[in-house]
Amino acid sequence: MSWPMACSRPLATNSFTPSKRPGFRIEVFLDSQGSYLQIFLGLRATPGANEPQPAEQHIGFLYETSQAWFAVSSDGTVKESTNINAAVTLSNRHIIEFFQHDSKAEFWVDGIIKATHTTRLPSSAQKFEFFIQSDASGTAGQFTRLTLGKVRIQEDTP
């Protein structure tokens, strides 16, 4: 999916409205990780100190150490989660992006669609959140190296 430049516009606030088709794109390079790691990259109604819970409206990508990468969305009652781990591997640079439009959300990795959610989509205004949580145990050889670049967040005029 391409970014429709003709209908992109600067944001008037720091929130994104689902009716205006929000999109998010980021370059991700996860080189190594410690024994415990959670990452959320996406939009969330109320940014917080933990990964988004099913009762919170959100949409984006979630990384879990033991379970890998997921495309996630929630309407504030139930979280929909699709494992896309085969598409995102350690030590490789990836472009991950999602678009919420009409009544669906599409999740892309390196230009290939990996998941589509048609239920459990957020309906309230969202804010960008980059969340990372690590055990920080200091165990020798246990560390996380995550590089993010070329972030792009947009809304379109409907």
C-alpha positions in Angstrom: 0.0 0.0 0.0 1.4 3.4 -0.8 1.2 6.6 1.3 -1.4 8.8 -0.5 0.5 12.1 -0.5 -2.3 14.1 -2.2 -4.6 13.7 0.8 -2.0 13.9 3.6 -2.1 16.9 5.8 -0.2 18.2 8.9 -1.9 17.3 12.2 -3.7 20.0 14.1 -3.3 18.1 17.3 -1.2 15.2 18.6 -4.1 12.7 18.2 -5.3 10.6 15.3 -8.9 10.0 14.5 -10.0 6.6 13.0 -12.5 8.3 10.7 -9.5 10.1 9.1 -7.7 6.9 8.2 -4.6 6.9 10.3 -1.4 5.3 9.1 1.9 4.5 10.7 5.2 3.5 9.2 8.5 2.8 10.9 11.8 1.2 10.1 12.8 -1.4 12.7 16.0 -3.2 13.4 16.1 -5.5 16.5 19.7 -6.7 16.6 19.6 -8.5 19.9 17.5 -8.8 23.0 17.7 -9.5 26.7 15.9 -12.3 28.4 12.6 -10.3 28.6 11.4 -7.7 26.2 8.1 -6.1 25.2 7.7 -3.4 22.5 4.6 -1.6 21.3 4.8 0.6 18.3 1.5 2.2 17.3 -1.5 4.3 18.3 -3.2 4.1 21.7 -6.1 6.0 23.2 -4.3 6.4 26.6 -0.5 5.9 26.5 0.6 4.2 29.6 3.4 2.4 31.5 2.5 -1.1 30.3 1.7 -2.8 27.0 -1.9 -2.0 25.8 -4.5 -4.1 27.4 -7.8 -5.4 25.8 -9.8 -2.8 27.6 -7.8 0.0 26.0 -8.4 1.1 22.4 -5.2 0.7 20.4 -3.7 -0.4 17.1 -0.2 -1.3 16.1 2.6 -3.9 16.5 3.5 -5.7 19.7 6.7 -7.6 20.2 6.9 -10.3 23.0 10.2 -12.0 23.7 8.7 -15.5 24.0 6.1 -15.1 21.3 7.6 -12.6 18.8 5.8 -10.0 16.6 2.0 -9.5 16.5 -0.3 -7.2 14.7 -2.8 -6.0 17.4 -5.9 -3.9 17.6 -8.6 -3.4 20.3 -12.0 -1.7 20.3 -11.7 -1.3 24.1 -13.3 -4.6 25.0 -11.3 -7.4 23.3 -7.9 -7.4 21.7 -7.4 -9.0 18.2 -3.9 -10.4 17.7 -2.3 -11.9 14.6 1.1 -13.6 14.9 3.3 -12.2 12.1 6.6 -13.5 13.5 7.6 -15.3 10.3 7.7 -11.9 8.6 9.9 -10.1 11.1 13.2 -11.6 12.2 16.1 -10.6 14.4 19.1 -9.0 12.8 17.2 -7.8 9.7 16.0 -4.3 9.0 12.2 -4.2 8.3 9.6 -1.6 7.4 6.4 -2.2 9.4 3.3 -0.2 8.7 -0.5 -0.2 9.3 -3.4 1.7 7.8 -6.9 1.9 9.4 -9.5 2.8 6.8 -13.2 2.2 6.3 -13.9 -0.8 8.5 -10.6 -2.6 8.4 -6.9 -2.3 9.4 -4.1 -3.6 7.3 -0.7 -4.5 8.7 2.3 -4.6 6.3 5.9 -5.8 6.6 8.4 -4.9 3.9 5.6 -4.0 1.5 3.7 -7.2 1.9 0.4 -7.4 3.7 0.6 -9.8 6.7 -2.6 -9.3 8.5 -6.0 -7.7 8.1 -8.3 -6.9 11.1 -12.0 -6.2 10.3 -13.3 -6.3 13.9 -12.0 -5.0 17.2 -10.8 -1.7 15.7 -10.4 1.5 17.8 -13.0 4.2 17.3 -11.7 7.0 19.6 -8.9 9.4 19.0 -5.4 7.8 19.4 -1.9 9.1 20.3 1.4 7.7 19.0 3.2 5.5 21.5 6.6 3.8 21.4 6.7 1.6 24.5 9.6 -0.7 25.5 9.9 -2.8 28.6 12.9 -4.9 29.5 13.9 -6.9 32.5 17.2 -4.9 32.8 18.6 -7.6 34.9 22.2 -6.9 34.0 22.9 -10.5 33.3 26.1 -10.8 31.3 25.4 -10.9 27.6 21.8 -10.0 28.0 20.9 -6.7 26.4 18.6 -5.2 23.8 19.6 -3.2 20.8 16.7 -1.7 18.9 17.1 0.8 16.1 14.1 2.8 14.9 14.1 5.2 11.9 12.1 6.9 9.2 9.0 7.2 11.3 5.9 8.4 9.5 2.5 9.0 11.0 -0.4 10.5 9.1 -4.1 11.0 8.8 -5.9 11.4 5.5 -8.9 13.6 4.8 -11.9 11.3 4.2 
